[in-house]
Amino acid sequence: MTTPPIPPPEPSPSSPDAEPLLSQRAALVLLMAAFIGTVVGVLTFFSASNAAGALLAGVTAFGASTLGLHKLIGR
């Protein structure tokens, strides 16, 4: 009789490889800020038909909403 192979051990939660790159809160804040920045940029482009102005408005909205959401969404 042969014995079945032993499965590799699962990584422990305390190992550095098990930690996520971003926390769920940080991912949520950045994702919502990207969505808000995209919406503002697209609406600005439709309003003014100026790509540079729309990009500037979208990036500004992303930065401002990142700061606002950081303070709004608690730890």
GROMACS elastic network, one bead per residue, 0.5 to 0.9 nm:
[ bonds ]
;  ai    aj funct       b0    kb
    3     6     6  0.87068   500
    6     9     6  0.87905   500
    7    10     6  0.88120   500
    9    12     6  0.86993   500
   11    14     6  0.83190   500
   11    15     6  0.68361   500
   11    17     6  0.79650   500
   11    18     6  0.69538   500
   12    15     6  0.56314   500
   12    17     6  0.89662   500
   12    18     6  0.72003   500
   13    16     6  0.80965   500
   13    17     6  0.84883   500
   13    18     6  0.56337   500
   13    19     6  0.74321   500
   14    17     6  0.84651   500
   14    18     6  0.69679   500
   14    19     6  0.78441   500
   15    18     6  0.56145   500
   15    19     6  0.73612   500
   16    19     6  0.56608   500
   16    20     6  0.89486   500
   17    20     6  0.79473   500
   19    22     6  0.85880   500
   19    23     6  0.89426   500
   20    23     6  0.64662   500
   20    24     6  0.88293   500
   22    25     6  0.80227   500
   22    26     6  0.60348   500
   22    27     6  0.61509   500
   23    26     6  0.52301   500
   23    27     6  0.62129   500
   23    28     6  0.85702   500
   24    27     6  0.51126   500
   24    28     6  0.60668   500
   24    29     6  0.86026   500
   25    28     6  0.50927   500
   25    29     6  0.61531   500
   25    30     6  0.86276   500
   25    70     6  0.87459   500
   25    73     6  0.77725   500
   25    74     6  0.84992   500
   25    75     6  0.74722   500
   26    29     6  0.51262   500
   26    30     6  0.61194   500
   26    31     6  0.84257   500
   26    70     6  0.81872   500
   27    30     6  0.52597   500
   27    31     6  0.59463   500
   27    32     6  0.84849   500
   28    31     6  0.51484   500
   28    32     6  0.60350   500
   28    33     6  0.84054   500
   29    32     6  0.53276   500
   29    33     6  0.60426   500
   29    34     6  0.85653   500
   29    65     6  0.85191   500
   29    66     6  0.63515   500
   29    67     6  0.89715   500
   29    69     6  0.59705   500
   29    70     6  0.65061   500
   29    73     6  0.78438   500
   30    33     6  0.50143   500
   30    34     6  0.60217   500
   30    35     6  0.85558   500
   30    62     6  0.84705   500
   30    65     6  0.89375   500
   30    66     6  0.65156   500
   30    69     6  0.87167   500
   31    34     6  0.51173   500
   31    35     6  0.62440   500
   31    36     6  0.86910   500
   32    35     6  0.50416   500
   32    36     6  0.61784   500
   32    37     6  0.85476   500
   32    62     6  0.88009   500
   32    65     6  0.81581   500
   32    66     6  0.81066   500
   32    69     6  0.81906   500
   33    36     6  0.50681   500
   33    37     6  0.60072   500
   33    38     6  0.84662   500
   33    61     6  0.76897   500
   33    62     6  0.50569   500
   33    63     6  0.74959   500
   33    64     6  0.82849   500
   33    65     6  0.53732   500
   33    66     6  0.53610   500
   33    67     6  0.89730   500
   33    69     6  0.76309   500
   34    37     6  0.50552   500
   34    38     6  0.60325   500
   34    39     6  0.85779   500
   34    58     6  0.86785   500
   34    59     6  0.88035   500
   34    61     6  0.86805   500
   34    62     6  0.58138   500
   34    65     6  0.86481   500
   34    66     6  0.85033   500
   35    38     6  0.51299   500
   35    39     6  0.62014   500
   35    40     6  0.86367   500
   35    62     6  0.81208   500
   36    39     6  0.51759   500
   36    40     6  0.61604   500
   36    41     6  0.85206   500
   36    58     6  0.79113   500
   36    61     6  0.67863   500
   36    62     6  0.64763   500
   36    65     6  0.72501   500
   37    40     6  0.51878   500
   37    41     6  0.60190   500
   37    42     6  0.85617   500
   37    55     6  0.89975   500
   37    57     6  0.76733   500
   37    59     6  0.61315   500
   37    60     6  0.74366   500
   37    63     6  0.81445   500
   37    65     6  0.78573   500
   38    41     6  0.50793   500
   38    42     6  0.60642   500
   38    43     6  0.84784   500
   38    55     6  0.88972   500
   38    58     6  0.58644   500
   38    59     6  0.84044   500
   38    61     6  0.84727   500
   38    62     6  0.79686   500
   39    42     6  0.52422   500
   39    43     6  0.60624   500
   39    44     6  0.84330   500
   39    58     6  0.75424   500
   40    43     6  0.52104   500
   40    44     6  0.59898   500
   40    45     6  0.85348   500
   40    54     6  0.77228   500
   40    57     6  0.66651   500
   40    58     6  0.53943   500
   40    59     6  0.89586   500
   40    61     6  0.67717   500
   40    62     6  0.87969   500
   41    44     6  0.50979   500
   41    45     6  0.61259   500
   41    46     6  0.86592   500
   41    51     6  0.86685   500
   41    53     6  0.82653   500
   41    55     6  0.58117   500
   41    56     6  0.77200   500
   41    57     6  0.56822   500
   41    59     6  0.78042   500
   41    61     6  0.81631   500
   42    45     6  0.50490   500
   42    46     6  0.61938   500
   42    47     6  0.85260   500
   42    54     6  0.67583   500
   42    55     6  0.85885   500
   42    58     6  0.78287   500
   43    46     6  0.50976   500
   43    47     6  0.60785   500
   43    48     6  0.85973   500
   43    54     6  0.78627   500
   44    48     6  0.59505   500
   44    49     6  0.75422   500
   44    50     6  0.78886   500
   44    51     6  0.86049   500
   44    53     6  0.74607   500
   44    54     6  0.50620   500
   44    55     6  0.85514   500
   44    57     6  0.71136   500
   44    58     6  0.81433   500
   45    48     6  0.53334   500
   45    50     6  0.56286   500
   45    51     6  0.60309   500
   45    52     6  0.87002   500
   45    53     6  0.74515   500
   45    55     6  0.82412   500
   46    49     6  0.55495   500
   46    50     6  0.82774   500
   46    54     6  0.86416   500
   47    50     6  0.83628   500
   48    51     6  0.84184   500
   48    53     6  0.79957   500
   48    54     6  0.79048   500
   49    53     6  0.85486   500
   49    54     6  0.80254   500
   50    53     6  0.54302   500
   50    54     6  0.61171   500
   50    55     6  0.86702   500
   51    54     6  0.50289   500
   51    55     6  0.60760   500
   51    56     6  0.85553   500
   52    55     6  0.51577   500
   52    56     6  0.61864   500
   52    57     6  0.85886   500
   53    56     6  0.50601   500
   53    57     6  0.60646   500
   53    58     6  0.85124   500
   54    57     6  0.50533   500
   54    58     6  0.60350   500
   54    59     6  0.85789   500
   55    58     6  0.50653   500
   55    59     6  0.61112   500
   55    60     6  0.84525   500
   56    59     6  0.52744   500
   56    60     6  0.60724   500
   56    61     6  0.85171   500
   57    60     6  0.51140   500
   57    61     6  0.60350   500
   57    62     6  0.85387   500
   58    61     6  0.50644   500
   58    62     6  0.60911   500
   58    63     6  0.86907   500
   59    63     6  0.62730   500
   59    64     6  0.86133   500
   60    63     6  0.52169   500
   60    64     6  0.61065   500
   60    65     6  0.84242   500
   61    64     6  0.51288   500
   61    65     6  0.58200   500
   61    66     6  0.82796   500
   62    65     6  0.52894   500
   62    66     6  0.60009   500
   62    67     6  0.87320   500
   63    66     6  0.51338   500
   63    67     6  0.64586   500
   63    68     6  0.87216   500
   64    67     6  0.53212   500
   64    68     6  0.62192   500
   64    69     6  0.85839   500
   65    69     6  0.57559   500
   65    70     6  0.81620   500
   66    69     6  0.52666   500
   66    70     6  0.59418   500
   66    71     6  0.86909   500
   67    70     6  0.51304   500
   67    71     6  0.65127   500
   67    72     6  0.86749   500
   68    71     6  0.53606   500
   68    72     6  0.60601   500
   68    73     6  0.86109   500
   69    73     6  0.57266   500
   69    74     6  0.89704   500
   70    73     6  0.57099   500
   70    74     6  0.75309   500
   71    74     6  0.68080   500
